[in-house]
Amino acid sequence: MTDEQPRNPDPVEPAPAIDPEQLRQFQEFQRFQEFQRFQQAQGGSGQGGAAPGSVAPGQWEQGQLGPGPSAPPQGPPPVAEVRYVEARKPLWRVVLGSGLFRRLVYLLVVFLVLLYFYQRFFGGDEPGDVAVDSGGVENNVIAPQTPYGIGGTVAYFYKHVGTGDAKNACGLFKGDAPRKAFAQAFGETECAAAVAKLQKQVTNVTNYRQLGFPVDMREVPPGGTVEVSSCLLTVRDGPRLGKFVLTAQPSKSWVITGYEAEAADCVTG
Protein backbone atom coordinates (compact mmCIF):
# COMPACT_ATOMS: atom_id res chain seq x y z
CA MET A 1 0.00 0.00 0.00
CA THR A 2 1.55 3.04 -1.08
CA ASP A 3 1.18 6.25 0.70
CA GLU A 4 -0.51 8.83 -1.40
CA GLN A 5 0.62 12.31 -1.19
CA PRO A 6 -2.13 14.82 -0.36
CA ARG A 7 -3.24 16.64 -3.37
CA ASN A 8 -2.76 20.35 -3.32
CA PRO A 9 -5.86 22.38 -4.18
CA ASP A 10 -5.76 24.44 -7.28
CA PRO A 11 -4.12 27.69 -6.54
CA VAL A 12 -6.49 30.65 -6.32
CA GLU A 13 -5.62 33.23 -8.80
CA PRO A 14 -5.43 36.64 -7.27
CA ALA A 15 -8.06 39.18 -8.40
CA PRO A 16 -6.77 41.44 -11.03
CA ALA A 17 -5.95 44.86 -9.84
CA ILE A 18 -8.56 47.58 -10.67
CA ASP A 19 -7.27 50.52 -12.50
CA PRO A 20 -8.23 53.67 -10.49
CA GLU A 21 -8.95 55.60 -13.66
CA GLN A 22 -11.39 52.96 -14.88
CA LEU A 23 -13.07 52.87 -11.46
CA ARG A 24 -13.49 56.63 -11.55
CA GLN A 25 -15.01 56.53 -15.02
CA PHE A 26 -17.35 53.71 -14.00
CA GLN A 27 -18.57 55.65 -10.97
CA GLU A 28 -19.13 58.73 -13.14
CA PHE A 29 -21.11 56.63 -15.61
CA GLN A 30 -23.29 55.34 -12.77
CA ARG A 31 -23.93 58.89 -11.59
CA PHE A 32 -24.79 59.86 -15.18
CA GLN A 33 -27.29 57.00 -15.41
CA GLU A 34 -28.89 58.11 -12.13
CA PHE A 35 -29.08 61.67 -13.46
CA GLN A 36 -30.77 60.48 -16.66
CA ARG A 37 -33.32 58.48 -14.66
CA PHE A 38 -34.02 61.59 -12.60
CA GLN A 39 -34.58 63.64 -15.78
CA GLN A 40 -36.88 60.99 -17.21
CA ALA A 41 -38.87 61.02 -13.99
CA GLN A 42 -39.18 64.81 -14.33
CA GLY A 43 -40.28 64.52 -18.01
CA GLY A 44 -37.10 66.13 -19.22
CA SER A 45 -35.84 63.57 -21.82
CA GLY A 46 -36.06 60.09 -23.20
CA GLN A 47 -37.92 60.78 -26.44
CA GLY A 48 -35.99 61.23 -29.67
CA GLY A 49 -32.57 61.81 -28.11
CA ALA A 50 -31.04 63.62 -25.24
CA ALA A 51 -32.91 66.47 -23.65
CA PRO A 52 -31.60 70.00 -23.93
CA GLY A 53 -28.73 70.46 -21.51
CA SER A 54 -28.02 66.68 -21.19
CA VAL A 55 -24.87 64.86 -22.37
CA ALA A 56 -24.29 61.53 -24.02
CA PRO A 57 -22.75 58.64 -22.08
CA GLY A 58 -19.66 58.70 -24.33
CA GLN A 59 -18.82 62.14 -23.16
CA TRP A 60 -18.60 60.99 -19.59
CA GLU A 61 -16.58 57.89 -20.55
CA GLN A 62 -14.16 59.81 -22.69
CA GLY A 63 -13.56 62.28 -19.91
CA GLN A 64 -14.56 65.20 -22.07
CA LEU A 65 -16.54 66.69 -19.25
CA GLY A 66 -15.73 67.30 -15.69
CA PRO A 67 -17.22 65.41 -12.77
CA GLY A 68 -20.90 64.60 -13.04
CA PRO A 69 -23.52 66.72 -11.43
CA SER A 70 -23.65 66.33 -7.72
CA ALA A 71 -27.35 67.14 -7.54
CA PRO A 72 -30.26 67.36 -9.99
CA PRO A 73 -30.95 70.87 -11.32
CA GLN A 74 -33.46 72.90 -9.44
CA GLY A 75 -36.88 73.66 -11.06
CA PRO A 76 -38.07 77.18 -11.84
CA PRO A 77 -38.72 79.35 -8.78
CA PRO A 78 -42.33 79.35 -7.58
CA VAL A 79 -44.49 82.15 -8.94
CA ALA A 80 -46.40 84.14 -6.36
CA GLU A 81 -50.14 84.01 -6.86
CA VAL A 82 -51.65 87.46 -7.48
CA ARG A 83 -55.28 88.03 -6.66
CA TYR A 84 -57.17 91.04 -7.91
CA VAL A 85 -59.85 92.22 -5.50
CA GLU A 86 -62.52 94.45 -7.04
CA ALA A 87 -63.16 97.61 -5.07
CA ARG A 88 -66.59 97.74 -3.46
CA LYS A 89 -69.03 100.26 -4.91
CA PRO A 90 -70.39 103.00 -2.61
CA LEU A 91 -73.75 102.22 -1.05
CA TRP A 92 -75.49 105.13 -2.79
CA ARG A 93 -74.41 103.82 -6.20
CA VAL A 94 -75.67 100.35 -5.34
CA VAL A 95 -79.04 101.77 -4.25
CA LEU A 96 -79.44 104.06 -7.28
CA GLY A 97 -78.53 101.26 -9.65
CA SER A 98 -80.95 98.74 -8.19
CA GLY A 99 -84.12 97.84 -10.04
CA LEU A 100 -86.18 98.19 -6.87
CA PHE A 101 -85.17 101.84 -6.49
CA ARG A 102 -86.13 102.60 -10.11
CA ARG A 103 -89.52 100.95 -9.64
CA LEU A 104 -90.14 102.98 -6.48
CA VAL A 105 -89.29 106.21 -8.29
CA TYR A 106 -91.62 105.26 -11.14
CA LEU A 107 -94.47 104.52 -8.72
CA LEU A 108 -93.86 107.82 -6.90
CA VAL A 109 -94.06 109.80 -10.15
CA VAL A 110 -97.29 108.03 -11.14
CA PHE A 111 -98.74 108.69 -7.68
CA LEU A 112 -97.89 112.41 -7.84
CA VAL A 113 -99.43 112.74 -11.30
CA LEU A 114 -102.62 111.00 -10.20
CA LEU A 115 -102.75 113.14 -7.05
CA TYR A 116 -102.41 116.30 -9.12
CA PHE A 117 -105.30 115.41 -11.43
CA TYR A 118 -107.43 114.29 -8.50
CA GLN A 119 -106.90 117.58 -6.70
CA ARG A 120 -107.40 119.43 -9.97
CA PHE A 121 -110.82 117.98 -10.71
CA PHE A 122 -112.15 116.38 -7.50
CA GLY A 123 -110.06 117.75 -4.64
CA GLY A 124 -110.95 120.15 -1.92
CA ASP A 125 -110.79 123.89 -2.11
CA GLU A 126 -107.56 125.75 -2.37
CA PRO A 127 -106.86 128.85 -0.30
CA GLY A 128 -108.93 131.65 -1.73
CA ASP A 129 -111.74 129.39 -2.97
CA VAL A 130 -114.19 130.25 -0.21
CA ALA A 131 -115.60 133.64 0.72
CA VAL A 132 -115.84 134.10 4.47
CA ASP A 133 -118.47 136.56 5.70
CA SER A 134 -117.28 138.07 8.95
CA GLY A 135 -120.09 140.62 9.18
CA GLY A 136 -120.16 144.38 8.85
CA VAL A 137 -119.83 146.69 5.85
CA GLU A 138 -116.06 146.27 5.37
CA ASN A 139 -115.79 142.49 5.36
CA ASN A 140 -112.48 140.65 5.11
CA VAL A 141 -113.47 138.31 2.27
CA ILE A 142 -111.18 135.59 0.87
CA ALA A 143 -112.23 134.36 -2.58
CA PRO A 144 -110.79 133.81 -6.09
CA GLN A 145 -109.01 136.76 -7.64
CA THR A 146 -111.28 136.83 -10.71
CA PRO A 147 -115.00 136.33 -11.37
CA TYR A 148 -114.37 134.63 -14.73
CA GLY A 149 -112.77 131.45 -16.01
CA ILE A 150 -112.53 127.97 -14.49
CA GLY A 151 -110.45 129.42 -11.65
CA GLY A 152 -112.94 132.20 -10.92
CA THR A 153 -115.72 132.61 -8.38
CA VAL A 154 -118.59 131.54 -10.66
CA ALA A 155 -116.81 128.37 -11.79
CA TYR A 156 -116.01 127.46 -8.19
CA PHE A 157 -119.64 127.95 -7.24
CA TYR A 158 -120.64 125.46 -9.97
CA LYS A 159 -117.95 123.07 -8.77
CA HIS A 160 -119.22 123.10 -5.17
CA VAL A 161 -122.79 122.56 -6.32
CA GLY A 162 -121.67 119.63 -8.48
CA THR A 163 -119.91 117.95 -5.54
CA GLY A 164 -122.70 118.79 -3.09
CA ASP A 165 -120.39 120.95 -0.96
CA ALA A 166 -123.02 123.31 0.48
CA LYS A 167 -120.69 124.92 3.02
CA ASN A 168 -118.22 126.19 0.44
CA ALA A 169 -120.85 126.97 -2.18
CA CYS A 170 -122.97 129.08 0.15
CA GLY A 171 -119.79 130.64 1.61
CA LEU A 172 -119.15 132.41 -1.71
CA PHE A 173 -122.16 134.64 -1.04
CA LYS A 174 -121.57 137.83 0.91
CA GLY A 175 -124.53 138.43 3.14
CA ASP A 176 -127.86 136.66 3.62
CA ALA A 177 -129.84 138.46 0.92
CA PRO A 178 -128.19 136.87 -2.17
CA ARG A 179 -127.94 133.55 -0.36
CA LYS A 180 -131.69 133.45 0.31
CA ALA A 181 -132.49 134.67 -3.20
CA PHE A 182 -130.56 131.71 -4.62
CA ALA A 183 -132.36 129.22 -2.36
CA GLN A 184 -135.81 130.58 -3.22
CA ALA A 185 -135.03 130.45 -6.95
CA PHE A 186 -134.92 126.68 -6.66
CA GLY A 187 -137.85 126.22 -4.29
CA GLU A 188 -135.93 126.03 -1.02
CA THR A 189 -135.65 128.24 2.04
CA GLU A 190 -132.01 127.49 2.80
CA CYS A 191 -128.97 127.68 0.54
CA ALA A 192 -127.70 124.27 1.68
CA ALA A 193 -130.98 122.60 0.76
CA ALA A 194 -130.90 124.17 -2.71
CA VAL A 195 -127.32 122.90 -3.26
CA ALA A 196 -128.30 119.35 -2.23
CA LYS A 197 -131.29 119.47 -4.61
CA LEU A 198 -129.24 120.74 -7.56
CA GLN A 199 -126.39 118.28 -6.99
CA LYS A 200 -128.70 115.38 -7.81
CA GLN A 201 -129.19 116.82 -11.30
CA VAL A 202 -125.46 116.82 -12.10
CA THR A 203 -124.43 113.79 -14.17
CA ASN A 204 -120.71 114.54 -14.63
CA VAL A 205 -118.93 116.75 -12.11
CA THR A 206 -115.78 117.20 -14.20
CA ASN A 207 -117.69 118.49 -17.22
CA TYR A 208 -120.07 120.52 -15.06
CA ARG A 209 -117.32 122.61 -13.51
CA GLN A 210 -115.56 123.22 -16.86
CA LEU A 211 -117.62 126.26 -17.80
CA GLY A 212 -117.20 128.02 -21.15
CA PHE A 213 -117.03 131.82 -20.91
CA PRO A 214 -117.60 134.28 -23.78
CA VAL A 215 -114.68 136.26 -25.18
CA ASP A 216 -115.49 139.39 -23.18
CA MET A 217 -115.24 137.40 -19.94
CA ARG A 218 -111.61 136.32 -20.31
CA GLU A 219 -109.73 139.20 -18.66
CA VAL A 220 -109.86 140.06 -14.97
CA PRO A 221 -111.94 143.24 -14.46
CA PRO A 222 -110.09 146.18 -12.89
CA GLY A 223 -112.61 146.26 -10.04
CA GLY A 224 -116.14 147.35 -9.21
CA THR A 225 -119.12 145.10 -9.91
CA VAL A 226 -119.87 142.72 -12.80
CA GLU A 227 -122.74 140.47 -13.76
CA VAL A 228 -122.37 136.89 -15.00
CA SER A 229 -125.44 135.30 -16.57
CA SER A 230 -125.43 131.51 -16.76
CA CYS A 231 -127.32 131.83 -20.07
CA LEU A 232 -124.13 133.27 -21.58
CA LEU A 233 -122.03 130.36 -20.36
CA THR A 234 -121.50 126.90 -21.81
CA VAL A 235 -122.82 124.51 -19.14
CA ARG A 236 -122.68 120.72 -19.58
CA ASP A 237 -124.11 117.76 -17.64
CA GLY A 238 -126.02 119.84 -15.08
CA PRO A 239 -128.46 122.70 -14.45
CA ARG A 240 -127.79 126.40 -15.05
CA LEU A 241 -127.68 128.33 -11.79
CA GLY A 242 -128.93 131.85 -12.71
CA LYS A 243 -127.38 135.30 -12.84
CA PHE A 244 -124.69 136.36 -10.38
CA VAL A 245 -123.62 139.85 -9.33
CA LEU A 246 -120.00 139.88 -8.19
CA THR A 247 -118.12 142.66 -6.44
CA ALA A 248 -114.38 143.15 -6.03
CA GLN A 249 -113.16 143.32 -2.43
CA PRO A 250 -110.26 145.33 -0.99
CA SER A 251 -108.23 142.11 -1.04
CA LYS A 252 -108.85 141.95 -4.85
CA SER A 253 -111.01 138.86 -4.43
CA TRP A 254 -114.50 138.59 -5.98
CA VAL A 255 -117.59 137.50 -4.05
CA ILE A 256 -121.27 137.10 -4.93
CA THR A 257 -123.13 140.15 -3.67
CA GLY A 258 -126.35 139.72 -5.66
CA TYR A 259 -128.38 137.00 -7.34
CA GLU A 260 -131.22 136.83 -9.89
CA ALA A 261 -133.09 133.76 -11.04
CA GLU A 262 -133.12 132.84 -14.76
CA ALA A 263 -135.22 130.42 -16.77
CA ALA A 264 -133.71 126.95 -16.99
CA ASP A 265 -133.86 127.03 -20.78
CA CYS A 266 -132.82 130.73 -20.88
CA VAL A 267 -135.91 131.42 -23.09
CA THR A 268 -139.13 131.33 -21.07
CA GLY A 269 -139.79 133.97 -18.46
PyMOL commands that set and color helices and strands:
alter all, ss='L'
color gray80, all
select helices_A, chain A and resi 20-41+57-61+91-96+99-121+153-163+166-171+176-185+191-199+205-209+215-217+230-232
alter helices_A, ss='H'
color red, helices_A
select strands_A, chain A and resi 225-229+243-248+254-260
alter strands_A, ss='S'
color yellow, strands_A
deselect
rebuild
show_as cartoon
